[in-house]
Amino acid sequence: MKQIKYLVMAFAAVCLTGVFSSCEKEKEVEKIVEVPVEKIVEVEKEVEKEVVKEVEVPQDNNWSRYQAIVTDDVKANKKHDKAILLVAFGSTWEQAFNAFDTTIEAYKAAFADYDIFLSYSSAICINRAAAGENGVTRNYYAPPFWLNAFADKDVQYSEIVVQSLQVIPGEEYTRVINYIKDFANNANGDLDDDYLANVTLKLGVPLLQDADEDVPAVAKELNALYSDKAAEGVVAFMGHGNPDSYDTYKANVRYTQLEEALQTYSKNYYVGTVDMMENFKTNVWARMTANGITSGKVYCHPLMSIDGDHGHNDMAGDDDDNWDGTKFIPNEEGEVEDTSWKMYFQHLGYECNDDTMLEKGLLELPTVRQVWMNHTQAAIDGEPLDYYHSKNPEE
């Protein structure tokens, strides 16, 4: 058997059994040893096998399983060469599920040349909806699964429109933008670059994207729907809002602007949030009393795409843990977060009860939903998204 000279650097952490006669602990040693060529090849193969084993991705993980489900869905329902993906934050309530179903049907009727799909951006909502948190089970999936499915070699839509179902251009809308950018830039390196270079990508903006056009348009539609209620008492809309540290693009200002636009119709319209600093229900009440409204009816309405957990609990729930029997105990931010809007105004002496809860999400209001659909049409009619500089930031 042919022998060769082989220089081996052996360390305490690496010992090839049967090749070296000894391995001194915590001490580097250098030896010239005679190693058969076959043994070298054998060791190299073992090392190669271990490296492959370390990077191998299991085929039965949840990611691949979910991707297969979504891809199969898209393949089975593909009827056109173009697709619209609606992206909602999500919910676990049947009323919200029905609102999404209605929205999908409205989009199918309005955009007959497109396949329509809907996704959730919230992992919490995805998991809880799948677990049937509120008695009804629904399976929704995150936007990357749908976008990847659209790029599958057996699908490959020529045009993809992503429509945000967010109300304001805040934190969640930023996530929608990043989903598209990751897709366009082939973030995981597993898509067809030639396809991505030629597919047309478009983005539909949130409901209140534009202060000059969208805010007055939505105010007009809300007033048309609720002017009779505003003639009887206060109509208080409850938006979500972003905490100050997450107020992307300073989008919270849209709530203030919407209140101002609504008050051109009636001083009985107010817009507060569950998360915007200095625009909690306590601040809404302060503005009401400053305007001399200290009694009467208070109608409450979600200013969210759907009437979900916030609408059922934060707005219309029976919690009043911050009420000590004579007064409210606010937190450090000035909010009484463990008391619903209904119970808050009720304790303050207003007529605010189950009968004054207007429990409908904005997607359940066809004229307001139309504003989102107008954004979709504007995206289709507009220029494709420019991802050149996101791919080539040095330029």
C-alpha angles and dihedrals in degrees: 000000000000114000128203136191111251127186112216127190105201124192133188092253094051123054124157105212113226094017104070121046092215143002119205113218116247091352129106113229132185122205139168107224135173109244124179113238089234090057092052091051090047092052092047091052091050091051091048090050092053093049092051090047092054095056098037112118117216113243094215098060120123094252094058091041093052091045091053091050093050094043091051089049092052093046092050094049102037108125102147140038094243133059139197118207114199112205118202128173088235143230142214098220124106090225088059092047089054091048091053091047090051091048092052090052091048090052092049090054094046098040103038094165093059135074109232125216134167131212139181122233094195115086090197092056092045093053096042094046089052089050091051094240093177099034101275123084122217130168116220127167136209121262096254091064091054095044091049089050091051088057095048112127090243093051115027103160113211092219130030122188117191112200118196113218091195118123099219130027093250139118097319092048089054088057090053090053091050092051089058094045092050089050094048091047093047090236094186094041093230102108132086107270092199090056093047090050091058107032115104112235123194134176130213113207129228125275096264099033097130122049095201099046112017099042096055091040093055092042089054093052094045091050091050088055100042109025089110090057091046088055089058100043146309121334106202117191117204115210127179105234129180125267109252092256090056098040094126113195086359086275094162089082088076090075092055091046092050092052090051091049092048092049090061083072098038137352087223094077118097134172122204135158144215095232112024113104113243092010102081123125088270088061091046089055091049090054091047094053091044086059091050097256103137100143143017135070123338116196116195125205131177113245091202132102090255138018099245137135095327092048096046096042114017092041109025102019127115098237116127102157092142093060112094095188097270107035145004124262107216125201125241091279093054095253128122093213098172092060121077123232089248095054093039095059091037092058089048089061102261125131097253119144144123090299093059095050109107096199105189129118119226092251087062090061106079096202092052092042086055090067089062089047090051088056089053091052091047089053091050091049093045135075121292116259114274109230096160095103094043087057093042105033093164088069 
